[in-house]
Amino acid sequence: MPKKFLKRISPNPDELKNHKHLKAFGVLLHNPNLWHFNRRSISGAVALGLFCAFIPVPFQMLLAAAGAILLHVNMPVSVLMVWVSNPITMPPLFYGCYLVGAWILNTPATEFVFELSWEWLENSLVAVWQPFLLGCLVLGVICSSLGYVLMRGVWRFAAVRKWQSRNQNKNA
């Protein structure tokens, strides 16, 4: 079942509450909803984390953590899902966002090389910012919606299988 797996790989909430980088959130981390493993909390966390993964800023995990606090969804899962966009996947992911945005705006796509640097942001982003940000928004909404629906489906499938096995054991 997903719940057992997620609990096994999740960090201890007490350790996170006392973590030096997370102390800035103070008593907000004491909300038990941030640590629950249920269908609504995990599905919302997956959606939030995937959406934040498409936000082209260097502090995506902080946004996911703050969003989890505001939306009362599982914080570790939302922060973990941000790593869909990591240094390896970020260039093709953001180039795909640019292509989607250029397609929606019906503008010709220009060739560029994505670099995660301040110089690239100052020089190259000026020419492509509109299709790039639109593509990030569109793909972020699509991927987060798909992640939410798929996680709800996986959770439901696991629950139904557990109920069926429980009924079979009861009838045997």
C-alpha positions as CSV (number, residue, x, y, z in Angstrom):
1,M,0.0,0.0,0.0
2,P,1.3,3.5,-0.8
3,K,0.8,4.6,2.8
4,K,3.3,2.1,4.3
5,F,5.9,2.9,1.6
6,L,5.5,6.6,2.1
7,K,5.8,6.3,5.9
8,R,8.9,4.2,5.6
9,I,10.8,6.7,3.3
10,S,9.5,9.8,5.0
11,P,11.6,11.7,7.5
12,N,10.6,11.9,11.2
13,P,8.3,15.0,11.7
14,D,10.0,15.8,15.1
15,E,13.4,15.9,13.4
16,L,12.1,18.2,10.7
17,K,10.5,20.5,13.2
18,N,13.9,20.9,14.9
19,H,15.9,21.2,11.6
20,K,18.0,24.3,11.5
21,H,16.7,25.4,8.1
22,L,13.1,24.8,8.8
23,K,13.0,26.6,12.2
24,A,11.9,29.7,10.2
25,F,8.5,28.2,9.9
26,G,8.2,28.0,13.7
27,V,4.9,26.6,15.1
28,L,3.5,26.3,11.6
29,L,5.3,22.9,11.3
30,H,3.3,21.6,14.3
31,N,0.2,21.3,12.2
32,P,-0.5,17.5,12.1
33,N,-2.0,17.8,8.6
34,L,1.5,18.4,7.2
35,W,2.5,14.9,8.3
36,H,-0.6,12.9,7.6
37,F,-0.5,10.1,5.0
38,N,-4.0,9.9,3.6
39,R,-5.4,10.1,0.1
40,R,-6.3,13.8,0.2
41,S,-3.0,14.9,1.8
42,I,-0.7,12.9,-0.5
43,S,-2.6,13.7,-3.7
44,G,-2.5,17.4,-2.9
45,A,1.1,17.2,-2.0
46,V,2.0,15.5,-5.3
47,A,0.0,18.2,-7.2
48,L,1.6,21.0,-5.3
49,G,5.2,19.6,-5.7
50,L,4.7,19.0,-9.5
51,F,3.4,22.5,-9.9
52,C,6.3,24.0,-8.0
53,A,8.7,21.9,-10.1
54,F,7.7,24.0,-13.2
55,I,8.2,27.3,-11.5
56,P,11.6,28.6,-12.9
57,V,13.1,29.8,-9.6
58,P,16.0,28.4,-7.6
59,F,14.0,28.1,-4.4
60,Q,11.3,25.6,-5.5
61,M,11.5,23.5,-2.4
62,L,10.9,26.5,-0.2
63,L,7.8,27.3,-2.3
64,A,6.6,23.7,-2.0
65,A,7.1,23.8,1.8
66,A,5.3,27.1,2.2
67,G,2.5,25.9,-0.2
68,A,2.1,22.7,1.9
69,I,1.7,24.8,5.0
70,L,-0.9,27.0,3.4
71,L,-2.8,24.1,1.8
72,H,-2.5,21.7,4.7
73,V,-1.0,18.9,2.6
74,N,1.9,16.5,3.3
75,M,5.1,18.6,3.3
76,P,7.7,15.9,2.8
77,V,5.9,14.6,-0.3
78,S,5.4,18.1,-1.8
79,V,9.1,18.9,-1.3
80,L,10.2,15.6,-2.7
81,M,8.0,16.0,-5.9
82,V,9.9,19.2,-6.7
83,W,12.9,17.1,-7.6
84,V,11.2,16.2,-10.8
85,S,13.0,19.3,-12.1
86,N,16.6,18.6,-11.0
87,P,19.8,19.8,-12.6
88,I,19.7,16.9,-15.1
89,T,16.1,17.2,-16.1
90,M,15.8,21.0,-15.9
91,P,17.2,21.9,-19.4
92,P,15.0,19.6,-21.4
93,L,12.0,20.3,-19.1
94,F,12.3,24.1,-19.5
95,Y,13.0,23.8,-23.2
96,G,9.8,21.8,-23.5
97,C,8.0,24.5,-21.6
98,Y,9.3,27.1,-24.0
99,L,8.2,25.1,-27.0
100,V,4.7,24.6,-25.6
101,G,4.5,28.3,-24.9
102,A,5.7,29.2,-28.3
103,W,3.2,26.8,-29.8
104,I,0.3,28.4,-27.8
105,L,1.4,31.9,-28.7
106,N,1.9,30.9,-32.3
107,T,5.4,32.4,-32.4
108,P,8.4,30.7,-34.1
109,A,10.6,28.8,-31.7
110,T,14.2,30.1,-31.7
111,E,17.1,27.9,-30.8
112,F,18.8,28.6,-27.5
113,V,20.9,26.8,-24.9
114,F,19.5,26.8,-21.4
115,E,22.0,27.5,-18.6
116,L,21.2,27.8,-15.0
117,S,23.1,31.0,-14.4
118,W,22.4,34.7,-13.7
119,E,24.0,35.8,-17.0
120,W,21.7,33.6,-19.0
121,L,18.7,35.0,-17.2
122,E,19.8,38.6,-17.9
123,N,20.7,38.1,-21.6
124,S,18.7,35.2,-23.1
125,L,15.5,35.2,-21.1
126,V,14.6,38.6,-22.4
127,A,13.9,37.2,-25.8
128,V,11.9,34.1,-24.7
129,W,10.3,35.0,-21.4
130,Q,6.7,35.2,-22.6
131,P,6.5,31.7,-24.3
132,F,8.7,30.3,-21.6
133,L,6.6,31.4,-18.6
134,L,3.4,30.5,-20.4
135,G,4.7,27.0,-21.1
136,C,5.8,26.6,-17.5
137,L,2.3,27.6,-16.3
138,V,0.5,25.4,-18.7
139,L,2.7,22.3,-18.2
140,G,2.7,22.9,-14.4
141,V,-1.1,22.9,-14.3
142,I,-1.3,19.9,-16.6
143,C,1.3,17.8,-14.8
144,S,0.0,18.7,-11.3
145,S,-3.5,17.8,-12.3
146,L,-2.4,14.5,-13.8
147,G,-0.3,13.8,-10.7
148,Y,-3.3,14.5,-8.5
149,V,-5.6,12.3,-10.4
150,L,-3.1,9.5,-10.8
151,M,-2.2,9.5,-7.1
152,R,-5.9,9.4,-6.1
153,G,-6.3,6.5,-8.5
154,V,-3.3,4.6,-7.2
155,W,-4.4,5.2,-3.6
156,R,-8.0,4.0,-4.5
157,F,-6.7,0.9,-6.3
158,A,-4.5,0.0,-3.3
159,A,-7.4,0.5,-0.9
160,V,-9.8,-1.6,-3.0
161,R,-7.2,-4.4,-3.2
162,K,-6.7,-4.3,0.5
163,W,-10.5,-4.5,1.1
164,Q,-10.7,-7.4,-1.3
165,S,-7.9,-9.4,0.3
166,R,-9.5,-8.7,3.7
167,N,-12.8,-10.0,2.5
168,Q,-11.2,-13.1,1.0
169,N,-9.4,-13.8,4.2
170,K,-12.6,-13.3,6.2
171,N,-14.6,-15.6,3.9
172,A,-11.9,-18.4,3.8
